[in-house]
Amino acid sequence: MDRRHGADPADGPAKAGAVDGGRLPTSVACLDPSLTIQQVNQEFDRRFGGPATDLCGRPFCDLVHPSVQQPLMQQFSRMLEGKRHRFATEVITAGGDEDTARTLPLTAMAVRGGHLPDVAAILVMMPAADGEPDGAGSVVPRKKLLSEVDARILEGIAAGVSTVPLAARLYLSRQGVEYHVSGLLRKLKVPNRAALVSRAYSMGVLKVGTWPPKVVEDYVK
């Protein structure tokens, strides 16, 4: 771990490079309890376009897409409250050299200072820029949620197409479109169309950075 932007907050996070038997296959950042980036390794520089002097001092959540910031902050909060020592999730990144957002696995680990129970620092680990897992770039779905018609209707709603032109586009009646919309609202557990689109982006059902909106095919039956 490169020692940058100040001293090591827990005299231990700087050794995060020893992950996986001493190799450095991951991008690693050390955050303070306010979730501000304090140190990064070279792979993290490469992942987010560096230099470290620009990355250090920034809130970590600035580097992830707004659609995943709230659930990520909730997981960090539970860690800082002592309710968990580590967690693993997926995040949509919003920085670096890429023209499009990337969906990547993230592991976070709490580091406590000496005999104190409070969290002194948090290590965040992600794949190296040239070591991404297969399928990076789209959220890996847990199950196939949508029929082909549902997917096209969701794309139309996200693009702002109203019911009548959407029905004409898909050769459905107006009532047929409303029937599928009602089904989508139930599946994603939201009360209205605006919430449906927001929920679809936050779940990764709709691709980020794509226009017109496009459903990730792995979610389609």
C-alpha positions in Angstrom: 0.0 0.0 0.0 1.5 3.3 -1.0 1.6 5.8 2.0 0.0 8.9 0.6 -1.9 11.9 1.9 -0.9 11.7 5.6 0.0 9.0 8.1 -1.6 5.6 8.3 -4.6 6.0 10.6 -4.3 2.5 12.1 -0.7 1.4 11.4 -2.1 -1.6 9.6 -4.2 -0.5 6.5 -1.0 0.3 4.7 -0.3 -3.4 4.7 -3.4 -4.1 2.7 -1.2 -5.0 -0.2 -0.6 -8.3 1.4 -4.1 -9.5 0.3 -4.1 -12.9 -1.3 -0.7 -14.1 -0.2 1.3 -10.9 -0.7 0.3 -10.3 -4.3 -1.5 -7.1 -5.4 -4.4 -8.2 -7.6 -6.7 -5.6 -6.2 -7.4 -1.9 -6.1 -7.1 -0.8 -2.4 -8.1 2.4 -0.7 -8.0 3.3 3.0 -10.8 5.4 4.3 -11.1 7.3 7.6 -14.3 7.0 9.7 -15.8 9.8 7.7 -15.4 7.7 4.6 -12.8 10.1 3.1 -10.0 8.5 1.1 -6.7 8.7 2.9 -4.5 6.4 1.0 -4.6 4.4 -2.2 -2.4 1.9 -4.0 -1.2 2.1 -7.6 -4.0 -0.2 -8.8 -6.6 2.1 -7.3 -4.8 5.0 -9.1 -5.2 3.1 -12.4 -8.8 2.1 -11.7 -10.0 5.7 -11.1 -7.6 7.6 -13.2 -5.4 9.1 -10.4 -3.3 10.7 -9.5 -3.4 9.9 -5.8 -3.2 13.6 -4.9 -6.5 14.1 -6.6 -8.1 11.0 -5.1 -7.0 11.4 -1.5 -9.2 13.7 0.5 -12.3 12.9 -1.6 -15.4 11.2 -0.2 -15.3 7.6 -1.4 -18.9 7.8 -2.5 -18.0 10.4 -5.1 -16.5 7.5 -7.0 -19.7 5.4 -7.3 -22.8 6.1 -9.3 -25.6 8.0 -7.5 -27.9 5.1 -7.8 -25.8 3.0 -5.4 -24.6 5.6 -3.0 -27.5 5.3 -0.5 -27.4 1.5 0.0 -23.6 1.7 0.1 -23.7 4.3 2.8 -26.1 2.2 4.8 -23.6 -0.7 4.8 -20.7 1.6 5.8 -22.9 3.0 8.6 -23.6 -0.5 10.0 -19.8 -1.2 9.9 -19.0 2.1 11.8 -21.7 1.2 14.4 -19.9 -2.1 15.1 -22.7 -4.2 13.7 -20.4 -5.9 11.1 -16.7 -6.3 10.5 -16.8 -6.6 6.7 -19.2 -6.8 3.8 -19.2 -7.6 0.1 -21.4 -6.0 -2.5 -21.5 -4.7 -6.0 -21.1 -1.1 -7.0 -21.4 0.9 -10.1 -18.3 3.1 -10.4 -18.5 6.6 -11.8 -14.8 7.5 -12.2 -11.7 6.6 -14.1 -10.8 6.5 -17.8 -13.8 4.5 -18.8 -16.5 6.1 -21.1 -19.1 4.0 -19.4 -19.8 3.1 -15.9 -18.6 -0.3 -14.6 -20.2 -2.7 -12.2 -17.7 -4.3 -9.9 -17.5 -6.4 -6.7 -16.4 -4.4 -3.7 -15.2 -5.8 -0.3 -14.9 -3.5 2.7 -13.2 -4.4 6.0 -13.1 -2.5 9.3 -9.7 -1.9 11.0 -9.7 -1.1 14.7 -6.9 0.8 16.4 -5.2 -1.1 19.1 -7.5 -2.1 22.0 -10.1 0.5 21.1 -13.5 -0.9 19.9 -14.1 2.0 17.5 -13.3 1.7 13.8 -10.1 3.5 13.0 -10.1 3.0 9.2 -11.9 1.0 6.5 -10.2 -0.9 3.7 -12.0 -1.0 0.4 -10.9 -3.6 -2.1 -12.0 -3.9 -5.8 -10.6 -5.7 -8.8 -7.5 -4.3 -10.5 -8.1 -2.4 -13.7 -6.6 -5.2 -15.8 -8.0 -8.0 -13.7 -11.8 -7.5 -13.9 -14.0 -10.5 -13.6 -16.0 -11.7 -16.6 -19.2 -9.7 -17.0 -17.9 -6.5 -15.5 -19.9 -3.6 -16.9 -23.4 -4.9 -16.1 -24.9 -5.9 -12.8 -25.1 -9.6 -12.3 -28.8 -10.4 -11.8 -30.0 -12.7 -9.1 -32.9 -13.9 -11.2 -34.7 -13.2 -14.5 -37.4 -10.7 -13.7 -38.9 -9.6 -17.0 -40.7 -11.0 -20.0 -39.6 -9.6 -23.4 -42.7 -7.3 -23.5 -42.1 -6.2 -19.9 -38.5 -5.2 -20.8 -39.6 -3.2 -23.8 -42.3 -1.4 -21.8 -39.8 -0.6 -19.0 -37.4 0.9 -21.6 -40.3 3.0 -23.1 -41.3 4.3 -19.7 -37.7 5.2 -18.8 -37.5 7.1 -22.2 -40.6 9.1 -21.3 -42.9 7.4 -23.9 -46.6 7.7 -22.8 -49.1 4.8 -22.9 -50.7 5.4 -26.3 -47.5 5.6 -28.4 -46.0 2.8 -26.4 -49.0 0.6 -27.2 -48.7 1.4 -30.9 -45.0 0.7 -30.9 -45.5 -2.8 -29.3 -48.8 -3.6 -31.1 -50.7 -3.7 -27.8 -53.9 -2.1 -26.7 -53.7 0.7 -24.2 -55.2 -1.7 -21.6 -52.5 -4.2 -22.5 -49.8 -1.7 -21.7 -51.4 -0.7 -18.4 -51.7 -4.4 -17.5 -47.9 -4.9 -18.0 -47.1 -1.7 -16.2 -49.2 -2.8 -13.2 -47.2 -6.1 -13.2 -43.9 -4.2 -13.3 -45.0 -2.1 -10.3 -45.8 -5.2 -8.3 -42.5 -7.0 -9.3 -40.3 -4.1 -8.3 -42.5 -3.1 -5.3 -43.0 0.5 -6.2 -46.1 2.8 -6.3 -45.7 4.6 -9.6 -43.8 4.9 -12.9 -41.2 7.4 -11.7 -40.3 5.1 -8.8 -40.3 2.2 -11.2 -37.6 3.8 -13.3 -35.6 4.8 -10.3 -35.8 1.3 -8.8 -34.8 -0.3 -12.1 -31.7 1.8 -12.3 -30.8 1.2 -8.7 -31.1 -2.5 -9.1 -29.1 -2.5 -12.3 -32.0 -3.7 -14.5 -31.5 -0.7 -16.7 -28.0 0.0 -18.1 -26.3 3.1 -16.8 -24.9 5.6 -19.3 -27.0 4.3 -22.2 -29.6 6.2 -24.3 -32.2 5.3 -25.2 -32.7 3.2 -22.0 -31.8 -0.4 -22.3 -32.7 -3.4 -20.1 -29.7 -5.6 -19.2 -30.5 -8.8 -21.2 -29.7 -11.1 -18.3 -32.8 -9.9 -16.6 -35.1 -11.0 -19.5 -36.6 -14.4 -19.4 
